[in-house]
Amino acid sequence: MISSYPVFNPVFSFEDADRDFELAFSATKVGQSLVASYNLQSDVHLYIYAPVAQEATVLQTQLPTIVTLTKGCKTARVVQDTKELPTGCSSAIATHTVTVYALVQPVVDFNIEILKPTKRPRLSSDKPQTEYEEMKTSDVHLINEYKVSFFDRIFFALQGLLMPQRQTKKNPLELPGNMVAS
C-alpha cells in the first residue's frame, strides 16, 4: 500500500507551543554557552531575567529541563526584576527580552579580570621599532625601499592624472576632442 504525500494540516500546527519551546531552548543554549565560557564544572546557579509575565511563566515551567540540560547546574531561577540578581553574575542575551545570568563570582574574580589587560608582561618580541630596524638584514632594507619607491611613483602618477582635472574644473561628462556625451 502506498501512502499519500504528507501535506500541511493546520490542526497539527501549534504556534504557541512552538514559540514557547524556542524560548526555553534559547535560554537553555545560552545558559550552556555561558557556563562553558567560564569553564564552570559544578555548583552552577543560573538566573533567567524575563520581565514579560508570559515569558516568565513559560520559563518557570521549564526550569527542571533547563537545569537538567545545563552541565553542572544546581539551581535555576526566573526573576522579573534585576534587583533580585546577586552580585558576581555574568550575562548573555537569549532573546530581545530574556537574559540569562550565571553566578561566576566564586570561580572568577572580576577585579583581577579587569586588571589583566593592563598588566601584561613584556615579551621579547615587544621590541621597539628602532631595535627592529637595526636587526633587519640588508635584503629586507632593499625590498622595503623598493616597495616605498614603487608606491611613491604610483601615487605621483595618479596625482598627475587627477590634478589637471581639478585645476581646470572641466565638465566630467566632456570627452576628449569634439565628442560630446549625451
C-alpha positions in Angstrom: 0.0 0.0 0.0 1.3 3.4 -0.9 0.6 6.3 1.5 -0.2 9.8 0.3 2.4 12.6 0.4 2.2 14.5 3.7 0.5 17.9 3.4 0.2 20.7 5.9 -2.7 20.4 8.2 -3.4 23.5 10.4 -5.0 21.2 13.0 -1.5 20.0 13.8 0.2 23.4 13.9 0.8 24.7 17.4 2.4 28.1 17.0 2.2 29.0 20.7 3.8 25.7 21.8 6.5 26.2 19.1 7.2 29.7 20.3 7.4 28.5 24.0 9.7 25.7 23.0 12.0 28.1 21.1 12.1 30.5 24.2 13.0 27.7 26.6 15.5 26.1 24.2 17.2 29.5 23.6 17.5 30.1 27.3 19.0 26.6 27.7 21.5 27.1 24.9 22.6 30.5 26.2 22.9 29.1 29.7 25.1 26.2 28.4 27.3 28.6 26.5 27.7 30.9 29.4 28.7 28.0 31.7 31.1 26.6 29.2 32.7 30.0 28.5 33.7 30.3 32.2 34.6 26.6 32.4 32.2 26.1 35.3 32.1 22.4 36.2 29.8 22.1 39.2 27.6 24.2 41.6 26.3 26.3 38.7 23.5 28.8 39.6 21.5 30.3 36.7 19.2 33.3 36.9 16.9 34.0 33.9 15.7 37.5 33.7 12.3 37.6 32.0 10.4 40.9 32.6 7.4 39.8 30.5 5.0 37.8 32.6 4.0 35.4 29.9 7.7 34.5 29.1 8.4 34.2 32.9 5.6 31.7 33.3 6.8 29.6 30.3 10.4 29.6 31.6 9.2 28.8 35.2 7.6 25.7 33.9 10.7 24.7 32.0 13.2 25.2 34.9 13.7 21.5 35.5 14.5 20.9 31.9 17.0 23.8 31.8 18.7 22.5 35.0 18.9 19.0 33.6 20.3 20.1 30.2 22.9 22.5 31.6 26.0 20.7 32.8 26.8 21.2 36.5 23.7 23.3 37.1 22.3 23.0 40.6 19.6 25.7 40.5 17.9 28.0 38.1 15.5 30.8 38.9 13.4 33.1 36.9 13.5 36.7 38.0 11.4 39.6 36.8 13.4 42.4 38.4 17.2 42.9 38.1 17.3 43.8 41.9 16.8 40.1 42.6 20.1 39.2 40.8 23.1 38.5 43.1 26.4 40.3 42.5 29.1 38.4 40.6 27.0 37.3 37.7 28.0 37.2 34.1 25.3 37.5 31.5 24.3 36.6 27.9 21.3 37.6 25.9 18.9 34.8 24.9 16.2 36.9 23.2 15.4 40.6 23.0 13.6 40.4 26.3 15.3 37.4 28.1 18.8 37.5 29.6 20.5 34.5 31.2 22.9 35.2 34.2 25.3 32.7 35.7 26.8 33.2 39.1 30.6 33.1 38.5 31.9 35.2 41.4 33.2 32.2 43.4 35.2 31.0 40.4 36.1 34.3 38.7 37.3 37.4 40.5 36.1 40.3 38.3 38.6 42.8 39.8 41.5 40.7 38.7 39.9 40.0 35.3 39.5 43.7 34.7 43.2 44.4 35.5 44.6 41.6 33.3 44.8 43.6 30.0 46.7 46.4 31.7 49.2 44.1 33.4 50.9 42.4 30.6 54.4 41.1 30.9 56.8 42.4 28.3 57.7 39.8 25.8 60.9 39.5 23.9 59.0 40.2 20.7 57.8 43.5 22.0 61.0 45.3 20.9 60.8 49.0 20.0 60.8 49.9 16.3 64.4 51.2 16.4 65.7 47.8 17.5 63.7 46.1 14.7 65.2 48.5 12.1 68.7 47.6 13.3 68.1 43.8 13.2 66.7 43.8 9.6 69.0 42.4 7.0 70.2 44.4 4.1 67.9 42.4 1.8 64.9 43.4 3.8 66.0 47.1 3.7 66.3 46.9 -0.1 62.9 45.3 -0.6 61.3 47.9 1.7 63.0 50.8 -0.1 61.9 49.3 -3.4 58.2 49.0 -2.2 58.2 52.6 -0.9 59.6 54.0 -4.1 57.2 51.9 -6.2 54.2 53.2 -4.3 55.5 56.8 -4.4 55.7 56.5 -8.2 52.2 55.2 -8.4 50.9 58.0 -6.1 52.6 60.7 -8.1 51.3 59.2 -11.4 47.8 59.2 -10.1 48.2 62.6 -8.6 49.3 63.9 -12.0 46.3 62.4 -13.7 43.8 63.9 -11.2 45.3 67.3 -10.7 44.8 68.8 -14.2 41.1 68.0 -13.9 40.8 69.7 -10.5 42.6 72.8 -11.7 40.7 73.4 -14.9 37.3 72.2 -13.5 36.3 70.6 -16.7 32.9 69.1 -17.2 33.2 65.5 -16.1 30.9 64.4 -19.0 33.1 66.2 -21.6 35.0 63.7 -23.7 38.3 64.5 -25.5 38.1 66.1 -29.0 34.8 67.0 -30.5 32.9 64.2 -29.0 30.1 65.1 -26.6 28.5 62.8 -24.0 24.7 62.5 -24.2 
